[in-house]
Amino acid sequence: MLLPTFEFHEPLDLEGALELKRDLGENARLLAGGTDLLVHLKKKLITTQNLISLTKIKEMSLVTQEKNAIVIGACATMAQLSSTPIIQKKFKALKAGCDNLGSHLIRNRATIGGNACNASPAGDTLCALLIYDAIALLATSETKREIPITDFFTGPGKSCIRPDEILTGFRLPIPGDNSDAHYIQLGKRKSSEINVVNVASFLEYDPATGKVAICRIALGSVAATPIRAHKAEAAMLGQAPEEACFFAAGEKARREDCRPIDDFRGTATYRQAMVGVLTKRTLAAAYDRARGACL
Ligand SMILES: Cc1cc2nc3c(=O)[nH]c(=O)nc-3n(C[C@H](O)[C@H](O)[C@H](O)COP(=O)(O)OP(=O)(O)OC[C@H]3O[C@@H](n4cnc5c(N)ncnc54)[C@H](O)[C@@H]3O)c2cc1C
């Protein structure tokens, strides 16, 4: 399979990329790692007259720390994020998502922005972005806007990004003490496979009462977009973080939060059952990490 012909643009800064996007509009596609885009072009699932590469824009690959948050550039790769100390220490569910995605070769190219803009319901970093309450940073040559990640995905392969916009990165609040998170993906094999179900959970407990103070749970591959499991989250609040409570949240997620379909990777019934299991396991592991019982 050969790539079709197109004009290749390689701006050195964000302003240059935004001006190109403004001028070329829907006649141009943005290229980050290319691990989705080039496949889609080769398979002729999409066409374009122009490719605007973002790979030479250094500022778009940085991970910077603010007072209470980090900003991850949209072009930060999976391998880069996985080896970044603040991600390793404070965003373990995101690190797990990065480590799980594809193979070594893919992780060296694939970017977090590309994963989000590809908007697969099964995307490996997307549950983590949801549980860490990420804010998507979008820019045009004239404007900037910030969108909560819960409003970013609009359908399979679809996001709220407008034709003249570029996703510049994500802002993630740094989780507090007494909190941690965990991510588990279930696929037909270990790597380079589209997930059958993937779940991430974030839990913070109140050290005075020992009860759950904050809980966010995200489910992948069981709806048209990655989703938050709001019913399961509500069931956790104010509860003692123990086996019975994790199980009850898993049941809520399984029965009330997810809307899976049958496909050749798994039936809806199987996916639903696995949502219950993985929700319970990720909550238990997040709590163990939060209280320092495991890494
Ligand atoms: C062999 C193989 C295995 C894979 N395994 C997995 C896996 O296990 N888990 C998983 O989640 N994915 C997997 N993928 C899919 C892919 O690697 C990821 O989705 C990856 O994160 C995409 O990032 P990218 O930088 O390569 O995006 P690209 O292919 O460059 O872009 C993807 C889309 O996003 C748009 N885009 C990119 N950056 C921006 C931006 N900053 N602003 C606006 N639009 C933008 C592009 O125009 C394009 O439409 C796999 C792919 C391959 C080929």
The ligand as an SDF file (V2000), in Angstrom:
LIG
                    3D

 53 58  0  0  0  0  0  0  0  0999 V2000
    0.5860   -1.2980   15.2230 C   0  0  0  0  0  0  0  0  0  0  0  0
   -0.2470   -0.2960   15.9830 C   0  0  0  0  0  0  0  0  0  0  0  0
   -0.6030   -0.5840   17.2920 C   0  0  0  0  0  0  0  0  0  0  0  0
   -1.3980    0.3130   18.0210 C   0  0  0  0  0  0  0  0  0  0  0  0
   -1.7260   -0.0140   19.3060 N   0  0  0  0  0  0  0  0  0  0  0  0
   -2.4890    0.8490   20.0300 C   0  0  0  0  0  0  0  0  0  0  0  0
   -2.8460    0.5190   21.3710 C   0  0  0  0  0  0  0  0  0  0  0  0
   -2.4840   -0.5140   21.9220 O   0  0  0  0  0  0  0  0  0  0  0  0
   -3.6200    1.4320   22.0470 N   0  0  0  0  0  0  0  0  0  0  0  0
   -4.0480    2.6240   21.4760 C   0  0  0  0  0  0  0  0  0  0  0  0
   -4.7190    3.4130   22.1360 O   0  0  0  0  0  0  0  0  0  0  0  0
   -3.6960    2.9360   20.1940 N   0  0  0  0  0  0  0  0  0  0  0  0
   -2.9380    2.0870   19.4630 C   0  0  0  0  0  0  0  0  0  0  0  0
   -2.5950    2.4100   18.1760 N   0  0  0  0  0  0  0  0  0  0  0  0
   -3.1030    3.6610   17.5820 C   0  0  0  0  0  0  0  0  0  0  0  0
   -2.1160    4.8650   17.6340 C   0  0  0  0  0  0  0  0  0  0  0  0
   -0.7960    4.4450   17.7910 O   0  0  0  0  0  0  0  0  0  0  0  0
   -2.4840    5.8350   18.7840 C   0  0  0  0  0  0  0  0  0  0  0  0
   -3.8140    6.2730   18.6780 O   0  0  0  0  0  0  0  0  0  0  0  0
   -1.5270    7.0380   18.8170 C   0  0  0  0  0  0  0  0  0  0  0  0
   -1.5570    7.6400   20.0840 O   0  0  0  0  0  0  0  0  0  0  0  0
   -1.8300    8.0930   17.7580 C   0  0  0  0  0  0  0  0  0  0  0  0
   -0.8830    9.1300   17.9230 O   0  0  0  0  0  0  0  0  0  0  0  0
   -0.0670    9.7300   16.6880 P   0  0  0  0  0  0  0  0  0  0  0  0
    0.8190   10.7750   17.2470 O   0  0  0  0  0  0  0  0  0  0  0  0
    0.5880    8.6540   15.9150 O   0  0  0  0  0  0  0  0  0  0  0  0
   -1.2730   10.3680   15.8790 O   0  0  0  0  0  0  0  0  0  0  0  0
   -1.3690   10.6760   14.3180 P   0  0  0  0  0  0  0  0  0  0  0  0
   -1.5240    9.4080   13.5630 O   0  0  0  0  0  0  0  0  0  0  0  0
   -0.2840   11.5990   13.8690 O   0  0  0  0  0  0  0  0  0  0  0  0
   -2.7530   11.5040   14.3290 O   0  0  0  0  0  0  0  0  0  0  0  0
   -3.9650   10.8780   14.6890 C   0  0  0  0  0  0  0  0  0  0  0  0
   -5.1190   11.8620   14.4130 C   0  0  0  0  0  0  0  0  0  0  0  0
   -5.0600   12.9610   15.2970 O   0  0  0  0  0  0  0  0  0  0  0  0
   -4.8920   14.2020   14.5770 C   0  0  0  0  0  0  0  0  0  0  0  0
   -3.9550   14.9730   15.3900 N   0  0  0  0  0  0  0  0  0  0  0  0
   -2.7630   14.5550   15.8590 C   0  0  0  0  0  0  0  0  0  0  0  0
   -2.2180   15.4900   16.6710 N   0  0  0  0  0  0  0  0  0  0  0  0
   -3.1050   16.5230   16.7020 C   0  0  0  0  0  0  0  0  0  0  0  0
   -3.1240   17.7900   17.3690 C   0  0  0  0  0  0  0  0  0  0  0  0
   -2.1160   18.1690   18.1870 N   0  0  0  0  0  0  0  0  0  0  0  0
   -4.1880   18.6040   17.1870 N   0  0  0  0  0  0  0  0  0  0  0  0
   -5.2200   18.2240   16.3810 C   0  0  0  0  0  0  0  0  0  0  0  0
   -5.2650   17.0400   15.7200 N   0  0  0  0  0  0  0  0  0  0  0  0
   -4.2090   16.2000   15.8870 C   0  0  0  0  0  0  0  0  0  0  0  0
   -4.3600   13.7940   13.2120 C   0  0  0  0  0  0  0  0  0  0  0  0
   -4.6930   14.7540   12.2210 O   0  0  0  0  0  0  0  0  0  0  0  0
   -5.0650   12.4760   13.0050 C   0  0  0  0  0  0  0  0  0  0  0  0
   -6.3880   12.6920   12.5700 O   0  0  0  0  0  0  0  0  0  0  0  0
   -1.8050    1.5250   17.4210 C   0  0  0  0  0  0  0  0  0  0  0  0
   -1.4300    1.8320   16.0900 C   0  0  0  0  0  0  0  0  0  0  0  0
   -0.6590    0.9370   15.3850 C   0  0  0  0  0  0  0  0  0  0  0  0
   -0.2630    1.2720   13.9680 C   0  0  0  0  0  0  0  0  0  0  0  0
  1  2  1  0
  2  3  1  0
  2 52  2  0
  3  4  2  0
  4  5  1  0
  4 50  1  0
  5  6  2  0
  6  7  1  0
  6 13  1  0
  7  8  2  0
  7  9  1  0
  9 10  1  0
 10 11  2  0
 10 12  1  0
 12 13  2  0
 13 14  1  0
 14 15  1  0
 14 50  1  0
 15 16  1  0
 16 17  1  0
 16 18  1  0
 18 19  1  0
 18 20  1  0
 20 21  1  0
 20 22  1  0
 22 23  1  0
 23 24  1  0
 24 25  2  0
 24 26  1  0
 24 27  1  0
 27 28  1  0
 28 29  2  0
 28 30  1  0
 28 31  1  0
 31 32  1  0
 32 33  1  0
 33 34  1  0
 33 48  1  0
 34 35  1  0
 35 36  1  0
 35 46  1  0
 36 37  1  0
 36 45  1  0
 37 38  2  0
 38 39  1  0
 39 40  1  0
 39 45  2  0
 40 41  1  0
 40 42  2  0
 42 43  1  0
 43 44  2  0
 44 45  1  0
 46 47  1  0
 46 48  1  0
 48 49  1  0
 50 51  2  0
 51 52  1  0
 52 53  1  0
M  END
$$$$
